[in-house]
Amino acid sequence: MRAVAVGQAELKLFWRNRTALFNSIVMPLLIAPALMAADADGVPLVIGLIGFVLLMAVYYNLVTTFVARREELVLKRLRVGELTDPEILLGAALPSVVVALGQMALFAVIVGVVSGIALPTHPWFLMLGVVGGMIVFVLLAAASSAYTRTVEMAQVTSLPILVACLLGSGVFFPLSLVPDGVAAVLRLLPLSPVLELLRAGWGGGSVVQPMIVLAVWIGVGIYAVRRWFRWDPRR
């Protein structure tokens, strides 16, 4: 409940932040034509939009949020009170997570109605991919904020993960189109197991490898946050 209270305060700030609103609401709408131009339709379009929402509405927005709250001494003041460290981070992440989940559901419904795609045959894989992806990119955002000095620098520090995941995780094209050796490496990117689990939600198939990769990224994220996350301003 304490984390929810922090999240409610963050949500008010979120709606006042035009950049966050643009990244969360407008950017996925702009990327949809690019996905359709890459022959993504129906299920691939939904999966691509979900992946893009994870990157922009969750990862990028939270990098800027964590940095802004750190530099404004908000994180330091919250840490002095009764809130635990996980509660502070969860509270700060809640608005982005809630908005992202709403967008995912909305896009799935719209594309489903327009394209007439069937309901997922294995919805538990889809849920696992979405929840696991949320956890991974919240953790990666917190870890990325450690080496981001200012909100403006987030555009630079977040770029490697954004570009690698957008171009290498199969958002615009399936990894089956690239050589097997390259595809094996690209499947280790943080977004790749999420998209594979989403595809398994509709088409089935083996999910052992993506679940292992996703679990490893969660472990890496937890370690990175505990080891490097900064609560004090970098001045």
Helices and strands as residue ranges (DSSP letters): H 2-16, H 18-21, I 22-26, H 27-37, H 43-53, I 54-60, H 61-71, H 74-80, H 85-115, H 123-145, H 154-157, H 159-168, G 175-177, H 180-186, H 192-203, H 208-228
